[in-house]
Amino acid sequence: MMAMRVLTVALCVVLAGCSMAMDEISRPPPYVPPSPPSLTAQTKGLQNAIKTEKLLGAVQVSEVRTADNGPGRYVICIAGHQKDGSDTGYFAVFFENEDYKDVRPAVMYDFCEKQSYHPMN
């Protein structure tokens, strides 16, 4: 009987050492949704995309907007030529916060052909 009490006390001590006070349990940080890229991040990302796609001459850009599909939460469409005199190509440039993620030829659900464009500064 005495041995049983000693085992019970020992078990309680061991389990108490493994437990944590509720104050010590850390909660995961709250979700913060991605934000649109700053003007500086947009400029750097767009320059990278233009170089990647080898666009020539003047390039037109749309405003930044949220993306439904793609490697980033925000997208900027660009319109330009890969060869002199070729048809205008539309490309989707993706961002997540301040990070340039990727560029790809625009697809229908990017809606790049329906955007308003202005010259890139």
C-alpha positions as CSV (number, residue, x, y, z in Angstrom):
1,M,0.0,0.0,0.0
2,M,2.9,2.3,0.8
3,A,4.5,1.5,-2.4
4,M,1.4,2.4,-4.3
5,R,1.3,5.8,-2.7
6,V,5.0,6.4,-3.5
7,L,4.3,5.5,-7.2
8,T,1.3,7.7,-7.3
9,V,3.2,10.7,-5.9
10,A,6.2,10.0,-8.2
11,L,3.8,9.8,-11.2
12,C,2.2,13.1,-10.2
13,V,5.6,14.8,-9.8
14,V,6.7,13.6,-13.3
15,L,3.4,14.7,-14.9
16,A,3.5,18.0,-13.2
17,G,7.0,18.6,-14.6
18,C,5.6,18.1,-18.1
19,S,2.7,20.4,-17.8
20,M,2.7,24.1,-18.4
21,A,0.8,26.9,-16.9
22,M,-1.9,28.4,-19.2
23,D,0.0,31.7,-19.3
24,E,3.0,29.9,-20.8
25,I,1.1,28.5,-23.7
26,S,1.7,30.7,-26.7
27,R,-1.1,31.3,-29.2
28,P,-0.3,31.5,-32.9
29,P,0.0,35.1,-34.1
30,P,-3.2,36.5,-35.6
31,Y,-3.6,36.2,-39.4
32,V,-2.5,39.4,-41.2
33,P,-3.6,39.4,-44.8
34,P,-1.1,40.3,-47.5
35,S,-0.8,43.9,-48.4
36,P,-0.3,45.5,-51.8
37,P,3.3,46.2,-52.8
38,S,4.7,49.7,-52.3
39,L,5.5,51.8,-55.3
40,T,9.2,51.0,-54.9
41,A,8.5,47.2,-54.8
42,Q,6.2,47.6,-57.8
43,T,8.9,49.3,-59.8
44,K,11.5,46.8,-59.0
45,G,9.2,43.8,-59.7
46,L,8.0,45.3,-63.0
47,Q,11.5,45.9,-64.1
48,N,12.4,42.3,-63.3
49,A,9.3,41.1,-65.2
50,I,10.2,43.2,-68.3
51,K,13.7,41.8,-68.3
52,T,12.4,38.2,-67.9
53,E,9.9,38.6,-70.8
54,K,12.4,40.5,-72.9
55,L,10.0,43.3,-73.7
56,L,11.2,46.0,-76.1
57,G,10.2,49.7,-76.3
58,A,7.5,51.4,-74.2
59,V,5.6,49.2,-71.7
60,Q,2.2,50.0,-70.5
61,V,1.1,49.1,-66.9
62,S,-2.2,48.7,-65.1
63,E,-3.0,49.5,-61.5
64,V,-2.3,47.0,-58.8
65,R,-5.3,44.8,-57.9
66,T,-6.0,41.6,-56.0
67,A,-5.5,38.3,-57.8
68,D,-7.9,35.4,-57.7
69,N,-5.3,32.9,-59.0
70,G,-1.6,33.0,-59.2
71,P,1.6,32.8,-57.2
72,G,0.8,36.1,-55.4
73,R,-2.1,37.9,-53.8
74,Y,-1.7,41.0,-56.0
75,V,-1.3,41.4,-59.7
76,I,-0.2,44.2,-62.1
77,C,-0.8,43.7,-65.8
78,I,1.8,44.9,-68.3
79,A,1.4,45.3,-72.1
80,G,4.4,45.3,-74.4
81,H,6.1,43.9,-77.4
82,Q,8.7,41.1,-77.4
83,K,9.8,41.9,-81.0
84,D,9.6,45.0,-83.0
85,G,6.2,45.3,-84.7
86,S,4.8,42.2,-83.1
87,D,1.3,42.2,-81.5
88,T,1.0,43.5,-78.1
89,G,1.5,40.9,-75.4
90,Y,-0.2,40.9,-72.1
91,F,1.6,39.7,-69.0
92,A,0.5,39.2,-65.3
93,V,3.1,40.2,-62.7
94,F,2.4,38.8,-59.2
95,F,3.3,40.3,-55.8
96,E,2.9,39.2,-52.2
97,N,3.4,42.1,-49.8
98,E,6.7,43.7,-50.9
99,D,7.9,40.6,-52.8
100,Y,7.9,40.1,-56.6
101,K,6.7,36.5,-57.1
102,D,6.5,35.8,-60.8
103,V,5.5,36.9,-64.3
104,R,3.6,34.9,-66.9
105,P,1.7,35.5,-70.1
106,A,-1.7,36.6,-69.1
107,V,-4.6,34.1,-69.2
108,M,-8.3,34.9,-69.5
109,Y,-9.0,35.0,-65.8
110,D,-6.3,37.6,-65.3
111,F,-8.5,40.0,-67.2
112,C,-5.4,41.9,-68.5
113,E,-6.9,42.8,-71.8
114,K,-9.7,44.7,-70.1
115,Q,-7.5,46.8,-67.8
116,S,-6.8,50.5,-68.2
117,Y,-3.1,51.1,-69.0
118,H,-0.7,54.0,-68.6
119,P,3.0,54.4,-69.5
120,M,5.4,53.0,-67.1
121,N,7.6,55.8,-65.6
